[in-house]
Amino acid sequence: MNQDDLTKQDEDLSATEFDGEERADHHDFGSWPEIAGLIFTILVTWLIFQFRG
C-alpha cells in the first residue's frame, strides 16, 4: 500500500475498491453503533431536563 492509497477519500474510490477495503477491515458492526449513540443521546437529553428543569 502506498501513501496515495492512504489519503484517498471514500468518495474517490470505486465501488469495488470500497468493498475490498471494507472486507479487509474485518469489522462489520451493522447498525448497533448508531442505535447505541441514539439511546445515549436520548438518555443525556433526558438527564439534562431532569436536573435543569
CHARMM-style PDB file with segment names, atoms N, HN, CA, C and O in Angstrom:
ATOM      1  N   MET     1       0.857  -1.179   0.000  1.00  0.00      PROA
ATOM      2  CA  MET     1       0.000   0.000   0.000  1.00  0.00      PROA
ATOM      3  C   MET     1       0.898   1.236   0.000  1.00  0.00      PROA
ATOM      4  O   MET     1       1.801   1.362   0.827  1.00  0.00      PROA
ATOM      5  N   ASN     2       0.637   2.136  -0.933  1.00  0.00      PROA
ATOM      6  HN  ASN     2      -0.097   2.033  -1.605  1.00  0.00      PROA
ATOM      7  CA  ASN     2       1.460   3.340  -0.987  1.00  0.00      PROA
ATOM      8  C   ASN     2       0.751   4.498  -0.302  1.00  0.00      PROA
ATOM      9  O   ASN     2      -0.394   4.377   0.134  1.00  0.00      PROA
ATOM     10  N   GLN     3       1.446   5.610  -0.218  1.00  0.00      PROA
ATOM     11  HN  GLN     3       2.376   5.708  -0.573  1.00  0.00      PROA
ATOM     12  CA  GLN     3       0.929   6.774   0.510  1.00  0.00      PROA
ATOM     13  C   GLN     3      -0.329   7.337  -0.143  1.00  0.00      PROA
ATOM     14  O   GLN     3      -1.213   7.830   0.558  1.00  0.00      PROA
ATOM     15  N   ASP     4      -0.428   7.276  -1.473  1.00  0.00      PROA
ATOM     16  HN  ASP     4       0.290   6.876  -2.042  1.00  0.00      PROA
ATOM     17  CA  ASP     4      -1.609   7.807  -2.152  1.00  0.00      PROA
ATOM     18  C   ASP     4      -2.867   7.032  -1.783  1.00  0.00      PROA
ATOM     19  O   ASP     4      -3.945   7.618  -1.688  1.00  0.00      PROA
ATOM     20  N   ASP     5      -2.746   5.723  -1.573  1.00  0.00      PROA
ATOM     21  HN  ASP     5      -1.870   5.247  -1.650  1.00  0.00      PROA
ATOM     22  CA  ASP     5      -3.904   4.928  -1.173  1.00  0.00      PROA
ATOM     23  C   ASP     5      -4.399   5.318   0.212  1.00  0.00      PROA
ATOM     24  O   ASP     5      -5.594   5.223   0.491  1.00  0.00      PROA
ATOM     25  N   LEU     6      -3.497   5.753   1.075  1.00  0.00      PROA
ATOM     26  HN  LEU     6      -2.527   5.830   0.848  1.00  0.00      PROA
ATOM     27  CA  LEU     6      -3.877   6.104   2.438  1.00  0.00      PROA
ATOM     28  C   LEU     6      -4.638   7.416   2.504  1.00  0.00      PROA
ATOM     29  O   LEU     6      -5.402   7.636   3.444  1.00  0.00      PROA
ATOM     30  N   THR     7      -4.446   8.289   1.527  1.00  0.00      PROA
ATOM     31  HN  THR     7      -3.825   8.110   0.764  1.00  0.00      PROA
ATOM     32  CA  THR     7      -5.082   9.603   1.585  1.00  0.00      PROA
ATOM     33  C   THR     7      -6.337   9.698   0.735  1.00  0.00      PROA
ATOM     34  O   THR     7      -6.947  10.766   0.683  1.00  0.00      PROA
ATOM     35  N   LYS     8      -6.748   8.631   0.069  1.00  0.00      PROA
ATOM     36  HN  LYS     8      -6.253   7.763   0.111  1.00  0.00      PROA
ATOM     37  CA  LYS     8      -7.957   8.675  -0.739  1.00  0.00      PROA
ATOM     38  C   LYS     8      -9.189   8.746   0.150  1.00  0.00      PROA
ATOM     39  O   LYS     8      -9.274   8.070   1.176  1.00  0.00      PROA
ATOM     40  N   GLN     9     -10.130   9.564  -0.255  1.00  0.00      PROA
ATOM     41  HN  GLN     9     -10.062  10.113  -1.089  1.00  0.00      PROA
ATOM     42  CA  GLN     9     -11.406   9.638   0.448  1.00  0.00      PROA
ATOM     43  C   GLN     9     -12.319   8.532  -0.070  1.00  0.00      PROA
ATOM     44  O   GLN     9     -12.128   8.031  -1.178  1.00  0.00      PROA
ATOM     45  N   ASP    10     -13.308   8.152   0.732  1.00  0.00      PROA
ATOM     46  HN  ASP    10     -13.463   8.559   1.632  1.00  0.00      PROA
ATOM     47  CA  ASP    10     -14.246   7.119   0.306  1.00  0.00      PROA
ATOM     48  C   ASP    10     -14.966   7.492  -0.982  1.00  0.00      PROA
ATOM     49  O   ASP    10     -15.287   6.620  -1.789  1.00  0.00      PROA
ATOM     50  N   GLU    11     -15.219   8.777  -1.179  1.00  0.00      PROA
ATOM     51  HN  GLU    11     -14.957   9.485  -0.523  1.00  0.00      PROA
ATOM     52  CA  GLU    11     -15.929   9.218  -2.373  1.00  0.00      PROA
ATOM     53  C   GLU    11     -15.073   9.067  -3.621  1.00  0.00      PROA
ATOM     54  O   GLU    11     -15.607   8.976  -4.727  1.00  0.00      PROA
ATOM     55  N   ASP    12     -13.745   9.039  -3.462  1.00  0.00      PROA
ATOM     56  HN  ASP    12     -13.312   9.113  -2.564  1.00  0.00      PROA
ATOM     57  CA  ASP    12     -12.842   8.922  -4.602  1.00  0.00      PROA
ATOM     58  C   ASP    12     -12.654   7.481  -5.054  1.00  0.00      PROA
ATOM     59  O   ASP    12     -12.108   7.244  -6.132  1.00  0.00      PROA
ATOM     60  N   LEU    13     -13.093   6.520  -4.260  1.00  0.00      PROA
ATOM     61  HN  LEU    13     -13.537   6.712  -3.384  1.00  0.00      PROA
ATOM     62  CA  LEU    13     -12.905   5.105  -4.580  1.00  0.00      PROA
ATOM     63  C   LEU    13     -14.067   4.586  -5.412  1.00  0.00      PROA
ATOM     64  O   LEU    13     -15.203   5.042  -5.282  1.00  0.00      PROA
ATOM     65  N   SER    14     -13.755   3.621  -6.271  1.00  0.00      PROA
ATOM     66  HN  SER    14     -12.832   3.251  -6.377  1.00  0.00      PROA
ATOM     67  CA  SER    14     -14.843   2.956  -6.988  1.00  0.00      PROA
ATOM     68  C   SER    14     -15.534   2.000  -6.027  1.00  0.00      PROA
ATOM     69  O   SER    14     -15.020   1.720  -4.944  1.00  0.00      PROA
ATOM     70  N   ALA    15     -16.686   1.506  -6.421  1.00  0.00      PROA
ATOM     71  HN  ALA    15     -17.104   1.733  -7.301  1.00  0.00      PROA
ATOM     72  CA  ALA    15     -17.461   0.625  -5.541  1.00  0.00      PROA
ATOM     73  C   ALA    15     -16.698  -0.653  -5.221  1.00  0.00      PROA
ATOM     74  O   ALA    15     -16.760  -1.138  -4.092  1.00  0.00      PROA
ATOM     75  N   THR    16     -15.985  -1.203  -6.186  1.00  0.00      PROA
ATOM     76  HN  THR    16     -15.934  -0.808  -7.103  1.00  0.00      PROA
ATOM     77  CA  THR    16     -15.253  -2.452  -5.921  1.00  0.00      PROA
ATOM     78  C   THR    16     -14.076  -2.213  -4.988  1.00  0.00      PROA
ATOM     79  O   THR    16     -13.790  -3.046  -4.128  1.00  0.00      PROA
ATOM     80  N   GLU    17     -13.381  -1.069  -5.149  1.00  0.00      PROA
ATOM     81  HN  GLU    17     -13.613  -0.393  -5.848  1.00  0.00      PROA
ATOM     82  CA  GLU    17     -12.282  -0.755  -4.236  1.00  0.00      PROA
ATOM     83  C   GLU    17     -12.796  -0.550  -2.815  1.00  0.00      PROA
ATOM     84  O   GLU    17     -12.186  -1.020  -1.854  1.00  0.00      PROA
ATOM     85  N   PHE    18     -13.919   0.154  -2.685  1.00  0.00      PROA
ATOM     86  HN  PHE    18     -14.414   0.535  -3.465  1.00  0.00      PROA
ATOM     87  CA  PHE    18     -14.501   0.411  -1.365  1.00  0.00      PROA
ATOM     88  C   PHE    18     -14.912  -0.898  -0.696  1.00  0.00      PROA
ATOM     89  O   PHE    18     -14.622  -1.108   0.481  1.00  0.00      PROA
ATOM     90  N   ASP    19     -15.586  -1.781  -1.438  1.00  0.00      PROA
ATOM     91  HN  ASP    19     -15.821  -1.610  -2.395  1.00  0.00      PROA
ATOM     92  CA  ASP    19     -15.984  -3.071  -0.881  1.00  0.00      PROA
ATOM     93  C   ASP    19     -14.773  -3.900  -0.462  1.00  0.00      PROA
ATOM     94  O   ASP    19     -14.810  -4.588   0.558  1.00  0.00      PROA
ATOM     95  N   GLY    20     -13.708  -3.834  -1.243  1.00  0.00      PROA
ATOM     96  HN  GLY    20     -13.678  -3.275  -2.072  1.00  0.00      PROA
ATOM     97  CA  GLY    20     -12.486  -4.550  -0.894  1.00  0.00      PROA
ATOM     98  C   GLY    20     -11.884  -4.043   0.393  1.00  0.00      PROA
ATOM     99  O   GLY    20     -11.432  -4.832   1.224  1.00  0.00      PROA
ATOM    100  N   GLU    21     -11.872  -2.724   0.570  1.00  0.00      PROA
ATOM    101  HN  GLU    21     -12.238  -2.084  -0.105  1.00  0.00      PROA
ATOM    102  CA  GLU    21     -11.345  -2.155   1.813  1.00  0.00      PROA
ATOM    103  C   GLU    21     -12.219  -2.514   3.003  1.00  0.00      PROA
ATOM    104  O   GLU    21     -11.709  -2.799   4.087  1.00  0.00      PROA
ATOM    105  N   GLU    22     -13.532  -2.502   2.809  1.00  0.00      PROA
ATOM    106  HN  GLU    22     -13.946  -2.270   1.928  1.00  0.00      PROA
ATOM    107  CA  GLU    22     -14.439  -2.855   3.898  1.00  0.00      PROA
ATOM    108  C   GLU    22     -14.243  -4.308   4.322  1.00  0.00      PROA
ATOM    109  O   GLU    22     -14.263  -4.612   5.515  1.00  0.00      PROA
ATOM    110  N   ARG    23     -14.054  -5.198   3.366  1.00  0.00      PROA
ATOM    111  HN  ARG    23     -14.037  -4.951   2.397  1.00  0.00      PROA
ATOM    112  CA  ARG    23     -13.818  -6.607   3.705  1.00  0.00      PROA
ATOM    113  C   ARG    23     -12.471  -6.783   4.393  1.00  0.00      PROA
ATOM    114  O   ARG    23     -12.334  -7.630   5.277  1.00  0.00      PROA
ATOM    115  N   ALA    24     -11.482  -5.997   4.001  1.00  0.00      PROA
ATOM    116  HN  ALA    24     -11.593  -5.309   3.284  1.00  0.00      PROA
ATOM    117  CA  ALA    24     -10.151  -6.094   4.606  1.00  0.00      PROA
ATOM    118  C   ALA    24     -10.157  -5.609   6.046  1.00  0.00      PROA
ATOM    119  O   ALA    24      -9.331  -6.048   6.846  1.00  0.00      PROA
ATOM    120  N   ASP    25     -11.068  -4.717   6.390  1.00  0.00      PROA
ATOM    121  HN  ASP    25     -11.739  -4.360   5.740  1.00  0.00      PROA
ATOM    122  CA  ASP    25     -11.134  -4.198   7.755  1.00  0.00      PROA
ATOM    123  C   ASP    25     -11.621  -5.244   8.749  1.00  0.00      PROA
ATOM    124  O   ASP    25     -11.266  -5.181   9.926  1.00  0.00      PROA
ATOM    125  N   HSD    26     -12.412  -6.189   8.311  1.00  0.00      PROA
ATOM    126  HN  HSD    26     -12.701  -6.241   7.355  1.00  0.00      PROA
ATOM    127  CA  HSD    26     -12.957  -7.263   9.153  1.00  0.00      PROA
ATOM    128  C   HSD    26     -13.850  -6.744  10.279  1.00  0.00      PROA
ATOM    129  O   HSD    26     -14.047  -7.439  11.276  1.00  0.00      PROA
ATOM    130  N   HSD    27     -14.379  -5.565  10.138  1.00  0.00      PROA
ATOM    131  HN  HSD    27     -14.219  -5.001   9.328  1.00  0.00      PROA
ATOM    132  CA  HSD    27     -15.270  -5.010  11.154  1.00  0.00      PROA
ATOM    133  C   HSD    27     -16.610  -4.704  10.515  1.00  0.00      PROA
ATOM    134  O   HSD    27     -16.711  -3.839   9.645  1.00  0.00      PROA
ATOM    135  N   ASP    28     -17.632  -5.411  10.947  1.00  0.00      PROA
ATOM    136  HN  ASP    28     -17.551  -6.114  11.653  1.00  0.00      PROA
ATOM    137  CA  ASP    28     -18.980  -5.140  10.457  1.00  0.00      PROA
ATOM    138  C   ASP    28     -19.897  -5.091  11.669  1.00  0.00      PROA
ATOM    139  O   ASP    28     -20.400  -6.114  12.132  1.00  0.00      PROA
ATOM    140  N   PHE    29     -20.102  -3.888  12.167  1.00  0.00      PROA
ATOM    141  HN  PHE    29     -19.694  -3.057  11.790  1.00  0.00      PROA
ATOM    142  CA  PHE    29     -20.904  -3.721  13.372  1.00  0.00      PROA
ATOM    143  C   PHE    29     -22.382  -3.539  13.070  1.00  0.00      PROA
ATOM    144  O   PHE    29     -23.201  -3.523  13.989  1.00  0.00      PROA
ATOM    145  N   GLY    30     -22.733  -3.402  11.804  1.00  0.00      PROA
ATOM    146  HN  GLY    30     -22.068  -3.415  11.058  1.00  0.00      PROA
ATOM    147  CA  GLY    30     -24.127  -3.195  11.457  1.00  0.00      PROA
ATOM    148  C   GLY    30     -24.602  -1.833  11.916  1.00  0.00      PROA
ATOM    149  O   GLY    30     -23.869  -0.849  11.820  1.00  0.00      PROA
ATOM    150  N   SER    31     -25.826  -1.774  12.413  1.00  0.00      PROA
ATOM    151  HN  SER    31     -26.421  -2.574  12.491  1.00  0.00      PROA
ATOM    152  CA  SER    31     -26.413  -0.503  12.846  1.00  0.00      PROA
ATOM    153  C   SER    31     -26.280  -0.262  14.339  1.00  0.00      PROA
ATOM    154  O   SER    31     -26.752   0.759  14.838  1.00  0.00      PROA
ATOM    155  N   TRP    32     -25.651  -1.173  15.064  1.00  0.00      PROA
ATOM    156  HN  TRP    32     -25.267  -2.003  14.659  1.00  0.00      PROA
ATOM    157  CA  TRP    32     -25.590  -1.039  16.530  1.00  0.00      PROA
ATOM    158  C   TRP    32     -24.903   0.224  17.011  1.00  0.00      PROA
ATOM    159  O   TRP    32     -25.376   0.803  17.989  1.00  0.00      PROA
ATOM    160  N   PRO    33     -23.820   0.700  16.400  1.00  0.00      PROA
ATOM    161  CA  PRO    33     -23.226   1.960  16.892  1.00  0.00      PROA
ATOM    162  C   PRO    33     -24.183   3.143  16.794  1.00  0.00      PROA
ATOM    163  O   PRO    33     -24.221   3.983  17.693  1.00  0.00      PROA
ATOM    164  N   GLU    34     -24.965   3.218  15.702  1.00  0.00      PROA
ATOM    165  HN  GLU    34     -24.935   2.536  14.971  1.00  0.00      PROA
ATOM    166  CA  GLU    34     -25.919   4.313  15.553  1.00  0.00      PROA
ATOM    167  C   GLU    34     -27.048   4.191  16.569  1.00  0.00      PROA
ATOM    168  O   GLU    34     -27.489   5.195  17.128  1.00  0.00      PROA
ATOM    169  N   ILE    35     -27.512   2.987  16.808  1.00  0.00      PROA
ATOM    170  HN  ILE    35     -27.154   2.171  16.353  1.00  0.00      PROA
ATOM    171  CA  ILE    35     -28.592   2.766  17.774  1.00  0.00      PROA
ATOM    172  C   ILE    35     -28.110   3.107  19.184  1.00  0.00      PROA
ATOM    173  O   ILE    35     -28.815   3.775  19.940  1.00  0.00      PROA
ATOM    174  N   ALA    36     -26.909   2.647  19.534  1.00  0.00      PROA
ATOM    175  HN  ALA    36     -26.336   2.105  18.920  1.00  0.00      PROA
ATOM    176  CA  ALA    36     -26.360   2.950  20.860  1.00  0.00      PROA
ATOM    177  C   ALA    36     -26.146   4.453  21.027  1.00  0.00      PROA
ATOM    178  O   ALA    36     -26.403   4.998  22.100  1.00  0.00      PROA
ATOM    179  N   GLY    37     -25.680   5.126  19.976  1.00  0.00      PROA
ATOM    180  HN  GLY    37     -25.471   4.683  19.104  1.00  0.00      PROA
ATOM    181  CA  GLY    37     -25.497   6.573  20.041  1.00  0.00      PROA
ATOM    182  C   GLY    37     -26.804   7.312  20.217  1.00  0.00      PROA
ATOM    183  O   GLY    37     -26.872   8.294  20.957  1.00  0.00      PROA
ATOM    184  N   LEU    38     -27.850   6.846  19.539  1.00  0.00      PROA
ATOM    185  HN  LEU    38     -27.794   6.048  18.938  1.00  0.00      PROA
ATOM    186  CA  LEU    38     -29.167   7.463  19.672  1.00  0.00      PROA
ATOM    187  C   LEU    38     -29.708   7.289  21.089  1.00  0.00      PROA
ATOM    188  O   LEU    38     -30.231   8.237  21.676  1.00  0.00      PROA
ATOM    189  N   ILE    39     -29.584   6.093  21.632  1.00  0.00      PROA
ATOM    190  HN  ILE    39     -29.159   5.324  21.155  1.00  0.00      PROA
ATOM    191  CA  ILE    39     -30.053   5.839  23.003  1.00  0.00      PROA
ATOM    192  C   ILE    39     -29.267   6.685  23.997  1.00  0.00      PROA
ATOM    193  O   ILE    39     -29.849   7.250  24.923  1.00  0.00      PROA
ATOM    194  N   PHE    40     -27.957   6.778  23.816  1.00  0.00      PROA
ATOM    195  HN  PHE    40     -27.485   6.319  23.063  1.00  0.00      PROA
ATOM    196  CA  PHE    40     -27.132   7.590  24.704  1.00  0.00      PROA
ATOM    197  C   PHE    40     -27.525   9.064  24.627  1.00  0.00      PROA
ATOM    198  O   PHE    40     -27.599   9.745  25.650  1.00  0.00      PROA
ATOM    199  N   THR    41     -27.776   9.552  23.417  1.00  0.00      PROA
ATOM    200  HN  THR    41     -27.716   8.999  22.586  1.00  0.00      PROA
ATOM    201  CA  THR    41     -28.177  10.944  23.245  1.00  0.00      PROA
ATOM    202  C   THR    41     -29.512  11.228  23.916  1.00  0.00      PROA
ATOM    203  O   THR    41     -29.674  12.262  24.564  1.00  0.00      PROA
ATOM    204  N   ILE    42     -30.463  10.325  23.767  1.00  0.00      PROA
ATOM    205  HN  ILE    42     -30.331   9.485  23.241  1.00  0.00      PROA
ATOM    206  CA  ILE    42     -31.764  10.482  24.412  1.00  0.00      PROA
ATOM    207  C   ILE    42     -31.608  10.467  25.930  1.00  0.00      PROA
ATOM    208  O   ILE    42     -32.242  11.261  26.625  1.00  0.00      PROA
ATOM    209  N   LEU    43     -30.773   9.574  26.447  1.00  0.00      PROA
ATOM    210  HN  LEU    43     -30.258   8.929  25.883  1.00  0.00      PROA
ATOM    211  CA  LEU    43     -30.534   9.490  27.886  1.00  0.00      PROA
ATOM    212  C   LEU    43     -29.921  10.780  28.421  1.00  0.00      PROA
ATOM    213  O   LEU    43     -30.360  11.298  29.448  1.00  0.00      PROA
ATOM    214  N   VAL    44     -28.918  11.295  27.738  1.00  0.00      PROA
ATOM    215  HN  VAL    44     -28.561  10.874  26.904  1.00  0.00      PROA
ATOM    216  CA  VAL    44     -28.268  12.529  28.192  1.00  0.00      PROA
ATOM    217  C   VAL    44     -29.246  13.701  28.132  1.00  0.00      PROA
ATOM    218  O   VAL    44     -29.272  14.530  29.041  1.00  0.00      PROA
ATOM    219  N   THR    45     -30.046  13.775  27.073  1.00  0.00      PROA
ATOM    220  HN  THR    45     -30.025  13.102  26.334  1.00  0.00      PROA
ATOM    221  CA  THR    45     -31.047  14.840  26.963  1.00  0.00      PROA
ATOM    222  C   THR    45     -32.053  14.742  28.095  1.00  0.00      PROA
ATOM    223  O   THR    45     -32.411  15.756  28.694  1.00  0.00      PROA
ATOM    224  N   TRP    46     -32.513  13.540  28.395  1.00  0.00      PROA
ATOM    225  HN  TRP    46     -32.223  12.716  27.908  1.00  0.00      PROA
ATOM    226  CA  TRP    46     -33.468  13.336  29.485  1.00  0.00      PROA
ATOM    227  C   TRP    46     -32.854  13.758  30.821  1.00  0.00      PROA
ATOM    228  O   TRP    46     -33.512  14.408  31.634  1.00  0.00      PROA
ATOM    229  N   LEU    47     -31.584  13.383  31.047  1.00  0.00      PROA
ATOM    230  HN  LEU    47     -31.050  12.855  30.387  1.00  0.00      PROA
ATOM    231  CA  LEU    47     -30.910  13.757  32.292  1.00  0.00      PROA
ATOM    232  C   LEU    47     -30.764  15.276  32.414  1.00  0.00      PROA
ATOM    233  O   LEU    47     -30.935  15.833  33.498  1.00  0.00      PROA
ATOM    234  N   ILE    48     -30.453  15.932  31.315  1.00  0.00      PROA
ATOM    235  HN  ILE    48     -30.315  15.479  30.434  1.00  0.00      PROA
ATOM    236  CA  ILE    48     -30.330  17.390  31.354  1.00  0.00      PROA
ATOM    237  C   ILE    48     -31.643  18.023  31.776  1.00  0.00      PROA
ATOM    238  O   ILE    48     -31.652  18.915  32.625  1.00  0.00      PROA
ATOM    239  N   PHE    49     -32.752  17.578  31.199  1.00  0.00      PROA
ATOM    240  HN  PHE    49     -32.744  16.854  30.509  1.00  0.00      PROA
ATOM    241  CA  PHE    49     -34.049  18.152  31.557  1.00  0.00      PROA
ATOM    242  C   PHE    49     -34.470  17.781  32.973  1.00  0.00      PROA
ATOM    243  O   PHE    49     -35.185  18.551  33.614  1.00  0.00      PROA
ATOM    244  N   GLN    50     -34.050  16.630  33.479  1.00  0.00      PROA
ATOM    245  HN  GLN    50     -33.469  16.005  32.958  1.00  0.00      PROA
ATOM    246  CA  GLN    50     -34.391  16.228  34.839  1.00  0.00      PROA
ATOM    247  C   GLN    50     -33.686  17.093  35.864  1.00  0.00      PROA
ATOM    248  O   GLN    50     -34.287  17.467  36.871  1.00  0.00      PROA
ATOM    249  N   PHE    51     -32.428  17.416  35.631  1.00  0.00      PROA
ATOM    250  HN  PHE    51     -31.939  17.112  34.814  1.00  0.00      PROA
ATOM    251  CA  PHE    51     -31.653  18.150  36.629  1.00  0.00      PROA
ATOM    252  C   PHE    51     -31.612  19.649  36.392  1.00  0.00      PROA
ATOM    253  O   PHE    51     -31.207  20.394  37.285  1.00  0.00      PROA
ATOM    254  N   ARG    52     -32.010  20.105  35.242  1.00  0.00      PROA
ATOM    255  HN  ARG    52     -32.339  19.500  34.517  1.00  0.00      PROA
ATOM    256  CA  ARG    52     -32.004  21.528  34.947  1.00  0.00      PROA
ATOM    257  C   ARG    52     -33.393  22.130  34.974  1.00  0.00      PROA
ATOM    258  O   ARG    52     -33.545  23.344  35.105  1.00  0.00      PROA
ATOM    259  N   GLY    53     -34.406  21.290  34.852  1.00  0.00      PROA
ATOM    260  HN  GLY    53     -34.283  20.303  34.746  1.00  0.00      PROA
ATOM    261  CA  GLY    53     -35.770  21.770  34.939  1.00  0.00      PROA
ATOM    262  C   GLY    53     -36.229  22.301  33.694  1.00  0.00      PROA
ATOM    263  OT1 GLY    53     -37.370  22.752  33.598  1.00  0.00      PROA
TER     264      GLY     53
END
